[in-house]
Amino acid sequence: MLGGTEFVGRAVVEAALGRGWEVTVFHRGRHAPPPGVRTLRGDRTAPDGLAALADGTWDAVVDTWSAAPHAVRDTARLLRDRAGRYVYVSSCSVYAWAPPAGYTEDAPLVEGASADAGQTDYARDKRGAELAVLDAFGADRSVLVRSGLILGPYENIGRLPWWLNRVARGGPVLAPGPRDLPLQYVDVRDLTDWVLGAVERELSGPYNLVSPPGHTTMGALLEACVTATGGPAELRWTAPDDVLAAGVEPWTQLPVWTPPGSDLHDALHGADVSRALATGLSCRPAGDTVTDTWTWLRDIGGTAPRRPDRPPVGLDPETEAKVLAAGGTAPGEGVPGTTS
């Protein structure tokens, strides 16, 4: 496991250990890996930073790198004759914008990516890393896990933790409508189970790795937050046009939410995942994801870790109050001040 101390990487390591696998974690030493692993230290961005990987053989490598593609290129080239399979956790962001709802793994990909590039933008960095893996391991020994929105324990982006903490604080909560807006995401543990299964079954190729579209809805997700936290929150369902008219940014200021019918919603909540489902992807109920994330969040004191390379998410209380004061409940969404 390249990384293995935070979010997806940590979940992969814990699940592999749970299966009785022998796990080596290569990391920089900023965070402690789970107990029970063999640890190798190194920094992929530093000269000679891969020295600890000079010897050894592995059945598979799992990599979640999200910066300069040349770091993946160098690692993949170093390991290609000593590892059986390279699993790269990529992203649905590698598809050319804007992919239509229902897009498959054959959709057009972002242009201008290179395995030799330094850090540019997220989409090209992820695609460049895919190219690096393909170059070193070939299509038959590589798995490109094109994940969508990932939620669950250990999340270090802050999306679900923000909603949980906001709902736990109570009072009127700006709930962006429509309430039945279909959502698509994957619990990090379901992603992990599929990844380890892909190694066992010796799968190869690209896979959109996210739940089926409409696995849950915005209403069900936020109501699960109310249930999990037990707080006195009042979900105030607000029409999308009113949210947008107030200048609130979808996805960032109101995490997970994107306006219905928008390119953003089609791209983030509309991927075709038939290939992943046919190869073993199973997605747990949204309530389990929300409840387990809340339990983890409380266990660590209520403040989720946050990646320094990602912008903060969430809406400040003043802006939320202004939107609530100016807007009403969307038609058919219930009575203001209630969760029903």
C-alpha positions as CSV (number, residue, x, y, z in Angstrom):
1,M,0.0,0.0,0.0
2,L,1.5,3.3,-1.1
3,G,0.2,5.6,1.6
4,G,-2.1,3.7,3.9
5,T,-2.4,6.0,6.8
6,E,-5.4,8.2,5.9
7,F,-8.9,7.7,4.5
8,V,-9.0,5.4,1.5
9,G,-5.5,4.0,2.0
10,R,-6.1,3.3,5.7
11,A,-9.4,1.6,4.9
12,V,-7.6,-0.6,2.4
13,V,-4.9,-1.6,4.9
14,E,-7.4,-2.4,7.7
15,A,-9.6,-4.5,5.4
16,A,-6.6,-6.4,4.0
17,L,-5.3,-7.1,7.5
18,G,-8.8,-8.3,8.4
19,R,-8.5,-10.8,5.6
20,G,-5.3,-12.1,6.9
21,W,-3.1,-10.6,4.2
22,E,0.5,-9.5,4.7
23,V,0.6,-5.8,4.2
24,T,3.5,-3.5,3.6
25,V,2.8,0.3,4.0
26,F,5.1,2.7,2.2
27,H,4.6,6.2,3.6
28,R,6.2,9.5,4.7
29,G,5.7,9.0,8.4
30,R,3.3,11.9,9.0
31,H,0.7,9.6,10.4
32,A,0.9,6.2,12.0
33,P,-0.3,3.2,9.9
34,P,-2.6,0.6,11.5
35,P,-0.8,-1.9,13.7
36,G,0.2,-5.2,12.1
37,V,1.8,-3.9,8.9
38,R,5.4,-3.9,7.7
39,T,6.4,-0.2,7.4
40,L,8.7,1.3,4.8
41,R,9.5,5.0,4.9
42,G,10.0,7.3,1.9
43,D,8.9,10.4,0.1
44,R,7.9,10.0,-3.5
45,T,8.6,13.7,-4.2
46,A,12.1,13.6,-2.9
47,P,15.4,12.6,-4.7
48,D,16.0,8.9,-3.9
49,G,12.6,8.9,-2.1
50,L,11.8,5.4,-3.3
51,A,14.9,3.8,-2.0
52,A,13.0,1.7,0.6
53,L,11.2,0.0,-2.3
54,A,14.4,-1.1,-4.1
55,D,13.9,-4.7,-2.9
56,G,11.0,-7.0,-2.2
57,T,8.1,-8.6,-4.2
58,W,4.4,-8.1,-3.8
59,D,1.3,-9.7,-5.2
60,A,-0.3,-6.3,-5.7
61,V,0.2,-2.6,-5.2
62,V,-2.6,-0.2,-4.3
63,D,-1.9,3.5,-4.9
64,T,-4.1,6.6,-4.2
65,W,-1.7,9.3,-5.3
66,S,-3.4,12.6,-6.4
67,A,-0.6,14.9,-7.3
68,A,2.2,15.0,-9.9
69,P,1.8,11.9,-12.2
70,H,5.5,11.4,-12.5
71,A,5.5,10.2,-8.9
72,V,3.3,7.3,-10.0
73,R,5.4,6.8,-13.1
74,D,8.5,6.4,-11.1
75,T,6.9,4.0,-8.6
76,A,5.2,1.9,-11.2
77,R,8.4,1.5,-13.2
78,L,10.3,0.5,-10.1
79,L,7.8,-2.2,-9.2
80,R,6.7,-3.5,-12.5
81,D,8.9,-6.6,-12.4
82,R,8.3,-7.2,-8.7
83,A,4.6,-6.8,-8.3
84,G,1.8,-8.8,-9.9
85,R,-0.9,-6.1,-10.3
86,Y,-1.1,-2.3,-9.8
87,V,-4.4,-1.0,-8.5
88,Y,-4.7,2.8,-8.9
89,V,-7.5,4.6,-7.2
90,S,-8.3,7.2,-9.8
91,S,-11.4,9.4,-10.2
92,C,-14.4,9.9,-12.5
93,S,-12.9,13.4,-13.0
94,V,-10.7,11.8,-15.7
95,Y,-13.7,12.0,-18.1
96,A,-13.8,15.0,-20.5
97,W,-16.2,17.7,-19.1
98,A,-19.1,17.4,-19.1
99,P,-19.9,13.7,-19.2
100,P,-23.6,13.0,-19.7
101,A,-25.6,11.1,-17.2
102,G,-25.2,7.4,-17.8
103,Y,-21.6,7.7,-18.9
104,T,-19.6,4.5,-19.0
105,E,-15.8,3.7,-18.8
106,D,-15.7,4.3,-22.6
107,A,-16.6,8.0,-22.3
108,P,-14.1,10.4,-23.7
109,L,-11.2,11.3,-21.4
110,V,-9.6,14.6,-20.5
111,E,-7.0,15.7,-22.9
112,G,-3.5,17.0,-22.2
113,A,-2.6,14.5,-19.5
114,S,0.9,13.0,-19.4
115,A,2.6,10.4,-17.2
116,D,5.7,12.6,-17.1
117,A,3.9,15.7,-15.9
118,G,4.3,17.6,-12.7
119,Q,1.3,18.6,-10.8
120,T,-1.3,20.5,-12.9
121,D,-5.0,20.1,-12.1
122,Y,-6.9,17.2,-10.4
123,A,-8.4,15.7,-13.6
124,R,-5.1,15.7,-15.6
125,D,-3.1,14.5,-12.6
126,K,-5.4,11.5,-12.1
127,R,-5.4,10.7,-15.9
128,G,-1.6,11.2,-16.1
129,A,-1.2,8.7,-13.3
130,E,-3.5,6.2,-15.1
131,L,-1.2,6.5,-18.1
132,A,1.8,5.9,-15.9
133,V,0.3,2.7,-14.6
134,L,-0.7,1.5,-18.0
135,D,2.8,2.2,-19.4
136,A,4.5,0.2,-16.7
137,F,2.1,-2.7,-16.0
138,G,0.1,-2.8,-19.2
139,A,-3.7,-3.1,-19.5
140,D,-3.7,-6.7,-18.4
141,R,-2.0,-6.1,-15.0
142,S,-3.6,-2.8,-14.0
143,V,-6.9,-1.8,-12.4
144,L,-8.1,1.8,-12.7
145,V,-10.6,2.5,-10.0
146,R,-12.4,5.6,-11.2
147,S,-14.1,6.5,-7.9
148,G,-16.8,9.0,-7.5
149,L,-17.8,10.7,-4.2
150,I,-16.3,8.7,-1.3
151,L,-17.9,8.9,2.1
152,G,-17.5,7.1,5.4
153,P,-15.2,6.8,8.4
154,Y,-11.7,8.5,8.1
155,E,-13.0,11.0,5.6
156,N,-10.4,13.8,5.4
157,I,-12.2,16.0,2.9
158,G,-14.9,17.0,5.3
159,R,-18.2,16.6,3.4
160,L,-20.2,14.2,5.5
161,P,-18.5,15.3,8.7
162,W,-19.6,18.9,8.0
163,W,-23.2,17.8,7.6
164,L,-23.1,15.7,10.7
165,N,-21.7,18.5,12.8
166,R,-24.1,21.1,11.4
167,V,-27.1,18.9,12.1
168,A,-25.8,18.1,15.6
169,R,-25.6,21.8,16.3
170,G,-29.4,21.9,15.8
171,G,-31.7,24.7,14.9
172,P,-33.0,25.5,11.4
173,V,-30.7,23.8,8.8
174,L,-30.6,24.9,5.2
175,A,-31.5,21.7,3.3
176,P,-31.0,22.1,-0.4
177,G,-33.8,20.6,-2.5
178,P,-35.3,18.8,-4.0
179,R,-35.7,16.4,-1.2
180,D,-35.8,13.4,-3.6
181,L,-32.7,14.5,-5.4
182,P,-30.9,11.2,-6.3
183,L,-27.3,10.9,-5.0
184,Q,-24.4,8.6,-6.0
185,Y,-21.5,7.9,-3.8
186,V,-19.5,5.0,-2.4
187,D,-18.8,4.1,1.2
188,V,-15.0,3.9,1.6
189,R,-15.4,0.3,3.0
190,D,-17.4,-0.8,0.0
191,L,-14.8,0.6,-2.3
192,T,-12.1,-1.2,-0.3
193,D,-13.9,-4.5,-0.4
194,W,-14.2,-4.2,-4.2
195,V,-10.5,-3.3,-4.6
196,L,-9.4,-6.3,-2.6
197,G,-11.8,-8.5,-4.5
198,A,-10.3,-7.2,-7.7
199,V,-6.9,-8.3,-6.6
200,E,-8.1,-11.8,-5.7
201,R,-10.0,-12.2,-9.0
202,E,-7.1,-10.7,-11.0
203,L,-9.4,-8.1,-12.7
204,S,-8.0,-5.5,-15.0
205,G,-9.1,-2.3,-16.8
206,P,-11.1,0.8,-15.8
207,Y,-14.1,0.7,-13.5
208,N,-16.5,3.4,-12.4
209,L,-16.5,2.7,-8.7
210,V,-19.5,4.3,-7.0
211,S,-23.0,3.3,-6.0
212,P,-25.8,3.0,-8.5
213,P,-27.3,6.4,-9.3
214,G,-30.1,7.1,-6.8
215,H,-28.6,4.8,-4.1
216,T,-30.0,7.4,-1.7
217,T,-31.4,10.9,-1.9
218,M,-30.5,14.2,-0.4
219,G,-33.5,13.9,1.9
220,A,-32.6,10.4,3.1
221,L,-29.0,11.4,3.7
222,L,-29.8,14.5,5.8
223,E,-32.6,12.7,7.7
224,A,-30.0,10.0,8.5
225,C,-27.8,12.7,9.9
226,V,-30.7,13.9,12.1
227,T,-31.3,10.3,13.3
228,A,-27.6,9.6,13.9
229,T,-26.8,12.7,15.9
230,G,-30.1,12.8,17.8
231,G,-30.0,16.6,17.7
232,P,-32.9,19.0,17.5
233,A,-32.3,20.0,13.9
234,E,-35.0,21.3,11.7
235,L,-34.4,20.6,8.1
236,R,-35.6,23.6,6.0
237,W,-36.0,22.3,2.5
238,T,-35.2,25.1,0.1
239,A,-35.7,25.2,-3.7
240,P,-32.5,24.9,-5.8
241,D,-33.1,28.2,-7.5
242,D,-33.3,30.0,-4.2
243,V,-30.1,28.4,-3.0
244,L,-28.3,29.4,-6.2
245,A,-29.8,32.9,-6.3
246,A,-28.2,33.5,-2.9
247,G,-24.8,32.8,-4.3
248,V,-24.3,29.5,-2.4
249,E,-21.8,27.2,-4.2
250,P,-23.0,23.7,-4.8
251,W,-20.7,20.8,-3.8
252,T,-18.4,23.1,-1.7
253,Q,-20.5,25.3,0.5
254,L,-23.2,22.7,0.6
255,P,-21.2,19.4,0.4
256,V,-22.6,16.5,-1.7
257,W,-25.4,18.6,-3.2
258,T,-25.5,19.6,-6.8
259,P,-28.4,21.2,-8.6
260,P,-30.8,18.8,-10.4
261,G,-30.4,18.8,-14.2
262,S,-27.0,20.5,-14.1
263,D,-23.8,19.3,-15.7
264,L,-22.4,19.0,-12.2
265,H,-25.2,16.6,-11.1
266,D,-24.8,14.4,-14.2
267,A,-21.1,14.2,-13.7
268,L,-21.0,13.6,-10.0
269,H,-24.2,11.6,-9.5
270,G,-24.9,10.0,-12.9
271,A,-22.1,7.4,-13.7
272,D,-23.0,4.0,-15.1
273,V,-21.6,1.4,-12.7
274,S,-22.8,-1.8,-14.4
275,R,-19.2,-3.1,-14.8
276,A,-18.4,-2.7,-11.1
277,L,-21.7,-4.2,-10.0
278,A,-21.1,-7.2,-12.3
279,T,-17.7,-7.7,-10.6
280,G,-18.8,-7.7,-7.0
281,L,-19.5,-4.1,-5.9
282,S,-22.0,-4.1,-3.0
283,C,-23.1,-0.9,-1.4
284,R,-24.4,-0.7,2.2
285,P,-27.4,1.5,3.2
286,A,-26.8,5.2,3.5
287,G,-27.9,5.0,7.2
288,D,-25.0,2.7,8.0
289,T,-22.5,5.1,6.4
290,V,-23.9,8.1,8.2
291,T,-24.1,6.3,11.6
292,D,-20.6,4.8,11.4
293,T,-19.1,8.1,10.3
294,W,-20.8,9.9,13.3
295,T,-19.5,7.2,15.7
296,W,-15.9,7.7,14.3
297,L,-16.2,11.5,14.4
298,R,-17.3,11.4,18.1
299,D,-14.5,9.0,18.9
300,I,-11.9,11.5,17.6
301,G,-13.4,14.5,19.4
302,G,-15.7,15.8,16.7
303,T,-13.2,17.4,14.4
304,A,-12.4,15.5,11.2
305,P,-8.9,15.5,9.8
306,R,-8.6,17.6,6.6
307,R,-6.2,17.3,3.7
308,P,-4.2,20.5,3.4
309,D,-4.3,20.3,-0.4
310,R,-8.1,20.5,-0.5
311,P,-10.2,23.7,0.1
312,P,-12.5,23.8,3.1
313,V,-16.1,22.8,2.7
314,G,-19.3,24.0,4.3
315,L,-21.5,27.0,4.7
316,D,-20.8,29.7,7.4
317,P,-23.7,30.3,9.8
318,E,-24.2,33.9,8.7
319,T,-24.8,33.0,5.1
320,E,-27.0,30.1,6.1
321,A,-29.1,32.4,8.2
322,K,-29.5,34.9,5.4
323,V,-30.7,32.3,2.9
324,L,-33.1,30.8,5.4
325,A,-34.5,34.3,6.2
326,A,-35.0,35.1,2.5
327,G,-36.3,31.8,1.3
328,G,-39.2,29.5,2.0
329,T,-39.7,25.8,1.8
330,A,-39.7,24.4,-1.7
331,P,-43.2,23.4,-3.0
332,G,-44.1,19.9,-1.9
333,E,-41.2,19.7,0.5
334,G,-43.0,20.0,3.8
335,V,-43.5,22.7,6.3
336,P,-40.7,25.0,7.4
337,G,-39.2,24.0,10.7
338,T,-39.9,20.3,10.4
339,T,-38.1,17.3,9.1
340,S,-41.2,16.0,7.3
